[in-house]
Amino acid sequence: MDFIRRYTTKEGVRLAFAVTTDTVEEARVRHDLSPVATAALGRTMTGALLMAGDFKNEENVSLRLNGKGSLGVVHVDAFSDNTVRGYVDNPHVEVPLKYAGKLDVGAAVGNDGEVQVTRFTKLRQDYTSQSPMQTGEVAEDLAYYLYTSEQIPATISLGVLVNTDQTTLAAGGFLVQALPDATDEALAQVEANINELGPISAYLEAHPDGKGLVEKVLAGLTFEQVYEGDVAFKCTCSRERFEQILATLQPADKEELLEDETTELVCHYCNEKYQFSRDELKQIFDEASRNDGVAH
């Protein structure tokens, strides 16, 4: 079962850690992703979950990575209940491996564009800001965004391992943030710990449940777990939502749809398909025009 856990230390360091293997696999299956698309989307989904850290205020986070690579834009929404959804513009992209067994996510995502982050909470207005892409490898791009746009010094490590049969072997990541009262000694200690840990994907391959990772990253510090929640792929789309969208179409578009026996609408985020018969559409359109009449 996928999870996210959050920790604080007495020395002013905060850590969020997530295992997202099943969540990434669901995204792969839903969108029929190529291995490099699985890695790029999986890293971004994990990063978004880690960044939606203001769980007390029920914060949602949207990420748009537009590196102008062959993958197109990576779109991800992470919600305060630890559910996440996402897609890439070109899910079947293949790029040459960096070296044997190493997917070149940076080449597929590209680094000639920007990271856009939108934060939504019920308490304050939506907040959107951008920063330039750095490498297209996702983790560095998100850490650079946090530092330049939100003035949060952070280390992010994200990993997705893909099996030879293209399924997701392991996925997860962690985000370490320095709070204003963080000591230099503590930050140096954590940096040394992370360097010793090596790539997160290799660690998760050996420890699929992430066991022992937090103890390694925060070795030498006094820490406590402050939060734990389950993580899952989940979309907010529904048949009702699509009915509402259909109701707002222009008359010419409605006429065009009524020419077909059935109309199929597909959600970008989860690839769920919704079919409407001509009679159902007619009913939706008639009801919308009746309601318009009432509104006037």
C-alpha positions as CSV (number, residue, x, y, z in Angstrom):
1,M,0.0,0.0,0.0
2,D,1.4,3.4,-1.0
3,F,1.9,6.0,1.8
4,I,3.2,9.4,2.7
5,R,4.8,10.2,6.0
6,R,6.0,13.5,7.4
7,Y,8.6,14.1,10.1
8,T,10.0,17.1,12.0
9,T,13.3,17.3,13.9
10,K,14.5,19.4,16.9
11,E,17.2,20.8,14.7
12,G,14.8,22.6,12.3
13,V,14.6,20.1,9.4
14,R,11.4,18.8,8.0
15,L,11.1,15.6,5.9
16,A,8.3,14.2,3.8
17,F,8.7,10.7,2.4
18,A,6.4,8.7,0.1
19,V,6.2,5.3,-1.6
20,T,4.1,5.6,-4.7
21,T,4.7,2.3,-6.7
22,D,1.1,1.3,-7.0
23,T,0.0,4.9,-7.8
24,V,2.5,5.2,-10.6
25,E,1.6,1.8,-11.9
26,E,-2.1,2.8,-12.1
27,A,-1.1,5.9,-14.1
28,R,1.0,3.8,-16.4
29,V,-1.9,1.3,-17.1
30,R,-4.5,4.1,-17.5
31,H,-2.5,6.0,-20.0
32,D,-0.5,3.2,-21.6
33,L,2.7,5.0,-20.9
34,S,6.1,4.3,-22.4
35,P,8.9,3.6,-19.8
36,V,10.3,7.1,-20.0
37,A,6.8,8.6,-19.7
38,T,6.1,6.4,-16.7
39,A,9.3,7.7,-15.0
40,A,8.6,11.3,-15.8
41,L,5.0,11.3,-14.7
42,G,5.7,9.1,-11.7
43,R,8.4,11.4,-10.5
44,T,6.2,14.5,-10.9
45,M,3.2,12.8,-9.2
46,T,5.5,11.9,-6.2
47,G,6.9,15.4,-6.1
48,A,3.5,17.0,-6.1
49,L,2.4,14.8,-3.2
50,L,5.5,15.8,-1.2
51,M,5.0,19.5,-2.0
52,A,1.3,19.5,-0.9
53,G,2.7,19.7,2.6
54,D,0.2,22.1,4.2
55,F,-2.2,19.3,5.2
56,K,-3.6,21.3,8.1
57,N,-5.1,23.8,5.6
58,E,-6.1,21.2,3.1
59,E,-3.8,22.4,0.3
60,N,-4.0,21.1,-3.2
61,V,-1.0,21.5,-5.6
62,S,-1.0,21.6,-9.4
63,L,2.3,21.1,-11.3
64,R,2.9,21.8,-15.0
65,L,6.3,20.9,-16.3
66,N,6.8,22.4,-19.8
67,G,10.4,21.6,-20.7
68,K,9.6,21.6,-24.5
69,G,10.9,18.0,-24.8
70,S,9.3,15.2,-26.9
71,L,7.0,14.2,-24.0
72,G,5.2,17.6,-24.1
73,V,3.8,19.0,-20.9
74,V,3.6,16.9,-17.7
75,H,0.3,17.8,-15.9
76,V,-0.2,16.7,-12.3
77,D,-2.7,17.6,-9.5
78,A,-2.1,16.4,-5.9
79,F,-4.9,16.8,-3.4
80,S,-5.0,17.3,0.3
81,D,-6.3,13.7,0.9
82,N,-3.1,12.4,-0.7
83,T,-4.7,11.4,-3.9
84,V,-3.1,12.4,-7.2
85,R,-3.8,12.4,-10.9
86,G,-1.8,13.3,-14.0
87,Y,-1.0,12.8,-17.6
88,V,1.6,13.7,-20.2
89,D,0.8,15.1,-23.6
90,N,2.7,12.4,-25.5
91,P,2.4,9.1,-23.5
92,H,4.1,6.8,-26.0
93,V,7.4,8.8,-26.5
94,E,10.6,6.7,-26.6
95,V,14.1,8.3,-26.2
96,P,17.5,6.6,-26.3
97,L,18.7,5.4,-22.9
98,K,21.3,7.6,-21.0
99,Y,23.3,4.4,-20.5
100,A,22.4,0.7,-20.0
101,G,19.2,0.5,-18.0
102,K,19.0,4.3,-17.3
103,L,16.0,6.1,-18.8
104,D,16.8,9.6,-20.0
105,V,13.9,11.5,-18.4
106,G,15.7,14.9,-18.8
107,A,15.8,14.5,-22.6
108,A,12.1,13.5,-22.8
109,V,10.9,16.3,-20.5
110,G,13.4,18.9,-21.8
111,N,14.9,21.8,-20.0
112,D,14.0,24.8,-22.2
113,G,10.9,25.9,-20.5
114,E,9.4,26.4,-17.0
115,V,7.9,24.7,-14.0
116,Q,4.5,26.2,-13.0
117,V,3.1,25.5,-9.6
118,T,-0.4,26.5,-8.4
119,R,-1.3,26.1,-4.8
120,F,-5.0,26.0,-3.8
121,T,-6.4,26.2,-0.2
122,K,-9.8,27.1,1.1
123,L,-8.2,29.8,3.3
124,R,-6.6,32.0,0.7
125,Q,-6.6,32.8,-3.0
126,D,-5.0,30.5,-5.5
127,Y,-1.3,31.2,-5.9
128,T,0.6,30.5,-9.1
129,S,4.3,31.0,-9.8
130,Q,7.0,29.8,-12.2
131,S,10.7,29.1,-12.4
132,P,12.9,28.1,-15.3
133,M,13.5,24.3,-15.9
134,Q,17.0,23.3,-14.9
135,T,17.6,19.7,-16.1
136,G,14.2,18.1,-16.9
137,E,15.0,15.4,-14.4
138,V,12.1,16.7,-12.3
139,A,13.6,16.6,-8.7
140,E,16.2,19.3,-9.4
141,D,13.6,21.4,-11.2
142,L,11.2,21.2,-8.2
143,A,14.0,22.0,-5.7
144,Y,15.1,25.0,-7.8
145,Y,11.4,26.2,-7.9
146,L,11.0,25.9,-4.2
147,Y,14.3,27.9,-3.6
148,T,13.7,30.7,-6.1
149,S,9.9,31.1,-6.0
150,E,9.1,30.2,-2.4
151,Q,12.4,30.8,-0.7
152,I,12.5,27.3,0.7
153,P,15.9,25.6,0.7
154,A,15.1,22.0,-0.1
155,T,16.6,18.7,-1.3
156,I,14.3,16.5,-3.4
157,S,15.0,13.0,-4.4
158,L,12.6,11.2,-6.7
159,G,12.8,7.8,-8.3
160,V,10.8,5.4,-10.6
161,L,12.2,2.0,-11.6
162,V,10.5,0.4,-14.6
163,N,10.7,-3.4,-15.1
164,T,11.8,-5.0,-18.5
165,D,8.1,-5.7,-19.1
166,Q,7.4,-2.0,-18.6
167,T,5.5,-2.3,-15.3
168,T,6.5,-0.2,-12.4
169,L,9.0,-2.0,-10.1
170,A,9.4,0.8,-7.5
171,A,8.6,4.5,-7.1
172,G,8.9,7.1,-4.4
173,G,10.8,10.0,-3.1
174,F,11.5,12.4,-0.2
175,L,11.6,16.1,0.3
176,V,13.9,17.6,3.0
177,Q,13.2,21.3,3.9
178,A,15.2,23.6,6.1
179,L,13.0,25.6,8.4
180,P,14.1,29.1,9.4
181,D,15.6,27.8,12.7
182,A,17.6,25.0,11.0
183,T,21.2,24.8,12.2
184,D,24.1,24.7,9.8
185,E,25.4,21.5,11.5
186,A,22.0,19.8,11.0
187,L,21.9,20.7,7.3
188,A,25.5,19.5,6.8
189,Q,24.6,16.3,8.6
190,V,21.5,15.6,6.4
191,E,23.5,16.5,3.2
192,A,26.2,13.9,4.2
193,N,23.5,11.3,5.0
194,I,21.7,11.9,1.6
195,N,25.1,11.6,-0.3
196,E,25.7,8.3,1.5
197,L,22.2,7.0,0.7
198,G,22.8,7.2,-3.1
199,P,19.9,7.1,-5.7
200,I,16.5,6.7,-4.1
201,S,15.4,4.3,-6.9
202,A,18.2,1.9,-6.0
203,Y,17.2,2.1,-2.3
204,L,13.6,1.4,-3.1
205,E,14.6,-1.5,-5.3
206,A,16.3,-3.1,-2.3
207,H,13.6,-1.9,0.2
208,P,10.2,-1.6,-1.7
209,D,8.4,-0.4,1.5
210,G,11.1,2.3,2.1
211,K,12.0,0.7,5.4
212,G,15.0,2.4,7.1
213,L,15.2,5.3,4.7
214,V,14.1,8.0,7.2
215,E,16.5,6.7,9.8
216,K,19.3,7.0,7.2
217,V,18.4,10.5,5.9
218,L,17.9,11.9,9.5
219,A,20.7,10.0,11.1
220,G,22.3,12.1,13.9
221,L,19.1,14.2,14.4
222,T,16.3,14.0,16.9
223,F,13.1,13.4,14.9
224,E,9.5,12.4,15.3
225,Q,6.8,11.3,12.8
226,V,3.9,13.9,12.7
227,Y,1.7,12.5,10.0
228,E,0.9,9.4,7.9
229,G,-1.6,8.9,5.2
230,D,-2.4,6.5,2.3
231,V,-1.6,7.6,-1.2
232,A,-3.6,6.6,-4.3
233,F,-4.3,7.6,-7.9
234,K,-7.7,9.2,-8.0
235,C,-9.4,11.6,-10.5
236,T,-12.1,14.2,-9.7
237,C,-13.9,13.6,-13.0
238,S,-17.4,12.1,-13.1
239,R,-20.3,11.7,-15.5
240,E,-22.1,14.6,-13.8
241,R,-19.2,16.9,-14.4
242,F,-19.2,16.0,-18.1
243,E,-22.9,16.6,-18.3
244,Q,-22.3,20.1,-16.8
245,I,-19.7,20.8,-19.5
246,L,-22.0,19.5,-22.3
247,A,-24.7,21.8,-21.0
248,T,-22.6,24.9,-21.6
249,L,-21.6,24.2,-25.2
250,Q,-22.5,26.6,-28.0
251,P,-25.7,25.8,-30.0
252,A,-23.6,24.9,-33.2
253,D,-21.5,22.4,-31.2
254,K,-24.6,20.8,-29.7
255,E,-26.1,20.3,-33.1
256,E,-22.9,18.7,-34.3
257,L,-22.9,16.2,-31.4
258,L,-26.5,15.3,-32.0
259,E,-25.6,14.1,-35.5
260,D,-23.9,11.0,-34.0
261,E,-25.6,8.0,-32.4
262,T,-23.3,8.1,-29.4
263,T,-20.7,10.6,-28.2
264,E,-17.6,9.5,-26.2
265,L,-15.8,11.9,-23.9
266,V,-12.4,11.1,-22.4
267,C,-10.9,12.6,-19.3
268,H,-7.3,13.8,-19.9
269,Y,-6.2,13.1,-16.4
270,C,-7.3,9.5,-15.9
271,N,-8.3,8.3,-19.4
272,E,-11.8,7.3,-18.1
273,K,-14.3,7.2,-21.0
274,Y,-17.9,8.5,-20.7
275,Q,-20.5,7.6,-23.4
276,F,-23.7,9.5,-24.1
277,S,-26.4,8.4,-26.4
278,R,-28.1,10.9,-28.7
279,D,-31.2,10.7,-26.5
280,E,-29.2,11.4,-23.3
281,L,-27.5,14.4,-25.0
282,K,-30.9,15.8,-26.2
283,Q,-32.1,15.5,-22.6
284,I,-29.1,17.3,-21.2
285,F,-29.4,20.1,-23.8
286,D,-33.1,20.5,-23.3
287,E,-32.7,20.8,-19.6
288,A,-30.0,23.3,-20.0
289,S,-32.1,25.5,-22.2
290,R,-35.0,25.3,-19.8
291,N,-32.7,26.3,-16.9
292,D,-31.4,29.2,-19.1
293,G,-35.0,30.3,-19.6
294,V,-35.5,30.3,-15.8
295,A,-32.3,32.3,-15.2
296,H,-33.4,35.1,-17.5
